[in-house]
């Protein structure tokens, strides 16, 4: 029971850190561009320490609260692009995969996210 409670508390704290990082990336002009690159870290840490289940819950909680505070569209893109990358890297680290495999899985997810973003841009008619 202690392990489950500590995992829940840590997942909540890491979700709060992810929310603060999302707020910084939206409202602080220069620093925000750099914070986007480290935004997956709380999800990676949670996945590495407690497994995929807790990292998914951390991502969902952070996404829902970011959607309420900033906007649902920004929350969706943040979760789709950086959140899934955090899930993949956290699970790869938990399984002790070699660095080349982690880079392969992570870059594959980034390529898919880039394709999703380009498709969204082309689909809006701009």
N, C-alpha and C positions, 0 to 999 in steps of 0.2 A: 504494500500500500504506500509506503514511503517513497519508493521509486516512482510510482505513477504520479503521486502528488508533486514530487520535485520536477518530473518531466513536464507536467502541466504548468507549473509556475515558471519554469525556464522558457517554455514555448510562449507563454504570455509576455514575458519580459522581452524576448526576441521579436515578437510581433510588434510590441511597442517601439522597439528600436527601429524596425523596418518602417513603421508609420512615420516616425520622426525623420528618418532619412528621406522618405517620399515627400514630406512637407518641405524639407530643405531643398530637395531637387526641384520643386515647383516654384518656390518663392524667393530663393537666394540666387541671383543671376549667374555669377561666375562659379561659385562653389557647387551649384546644382548640377552642372555638367559632369563634374568629377564624382559627385555622390551617386549618380546613376550607375556608375561602374562598380561600386562597392555595395549597392543595394542588395544583391543576392546573398551577402555574407551572413546575415542572421538566419536565413533559411538553410544555408549550407551548414552552419554550426549546429543548428537544431537537428538536421538530418544526420549529421555525422555522430552526434552524441546519443540521439534517442530513436532514430529510425525514420523511415519514410512516412509512417502514419502521423507522427508529431510534426514533421516538417510540412506536410500537406495541411494540417490544421493551422499551423503558423501562417502559411501563405493565405489560406482562406480568411482567417480572422483579419490579417493585415489588409487584404484586398477589400473586404466588406467595409472596414472602417475608413480606408482611403476613399472608397466610393462615396461614403457619406460625407466626408470632410471636403474632398477636392472635387471629383466628378467621377461618375461611373465609367466613362470612356477612358480617362487617364488610368484609373485603377485596373481596368481590363488590359490595357496595353502594357502596363507595368508588370502585371502578373503573367501575361502571356509571353513577354519577351524576357524579362529578368527573373521572374519567379520560377518559371519552369527550368531555367538554367540553374538556379539555386537548388531545385529539387534533384536534378540530374547529378550535379557535382557533389551534393551531400551524400547521395546514395552511392556514387562511385567511391568516395572517400571512406564511407562506412564499410564497403566491400574490399577495401585495400587494393583497388585496381591500380595498375601502373600508370604513370603520368601520361604516356602516349595515348592510352585508351581513354583516359579522362578528357584529354584534349580532343580526341576524335568524337566522343559523345557530346561534349559541350559545343564544339564547333558545328556539329550536325544540327543541334537544336538551334543555334544562332542562325544558321542558314535557313532553317524552316521558319523561324520568326521573321527574318528579313523578307522572305517570300510572302508571308502573311501580311506584313506591313505594306509591301509594294502592291499586293492585290487590293488592299483596302484603299490605298491612294488612287489606284487606277479605277476602282469601282465607284468612287464618289464623283467622277466626272471632272476633276480638276486637272 
